[in-house]
Amino acid sequence: MHHYKVRAHVLTAFGFLTQSDHYHDYELESSEPLEAFASRLASKGFLAPNGERWIMPGAIIWIEPK
């Protein structure tokens, strides 16, 4: 099992006014190697581990092995 940290851009109500970017890191596990895992996320996105939102592919900033 591989462990990955995925950083995603988060829109905030005041982000437009402050011109600042906000990010959230997700820790995910997969049996896929990094390239296959990143390719799948880049095409489909993923459900946040808490299940409250779907992270769209365009919001993913980077993926790194842990």
C-alpha positions in Angstrom: 0.0 0.0 0.0 1.3 3.4 -0.9 0.6 6.6 1.1 0.3 9.9 -0.7 -0.2 13.6 0.3 -2.4 15.5 -2.1 -2.6 19.3 -1.9 -5.8 20.9 -3.3 -6.7 24.6 -3.8 -9.6 25.7 -1.6 -11.8 28.7 -2.6 -12.7 30.9 0.3 -15.2 33.8 0.6 -12.4 36.4 1.2 -9.9 34.9 -1.2 -11.0 37.1 -4.0 -10.6 40.2 -1.8 -7.4 39.3 -0.2 -5.8 37.8 -3.3 -4.4 35.0 -1.2 -4.5 31.3 -2.0 -5.6 28.6 0.5 -4.8 24.9 0.3 -5.8 21.8 2.1 -3.7 18.6 2.3 -5.3 15.2 2.1 -3.6 11.9 3.1 -4.7 9.1 0.9 -3.7 5.4 0.4 -3.7 3.5 -2.8 -2.2 0.3 -4.2 -1.3 2.2 -7.4 2.2 3.6 -8.0 2.5 7.4 -8.1 2.1 7.8 -11.8 -1.0 5.7 -12.1 -2.5 7.3 -8.9 -1.8 10.8 -10.2 -3.2 10.0 -13.6 -6.5 8.7 -12.1 -6.9 11.7 -9.9 -6.1 14.1 -12.8 -8.9 12.6 -14.8 -11.6 12.0 -12.2 -10.8 13.9 -8.9 -11.6 12.2 -5.6 -14.0 12.3 -2.7 -12.5 14.0 0.4 -11.8 11.5 3.2 -14.4 13.1 5.4 -17.0 12.7 2.6 -18.2 16.2 2.6 -17.0 17.3 -0.9 -15.7 16.1 -4.2 -12.3 17.5 -5.1 -12.2 18.3 -8.8 -9.1 17.6 -10.9 -8.4 21.3 -11.6 -8.1 21.9 -7.8 -5.2 19.4 -7.3 -1.9 21.3 -7.0 0.5 18.3 -6.4 0.7 14.7 -5.2 3.7 13.4 -3.3 4.5 10.0 -1.7 4.7 9.9 2.0 
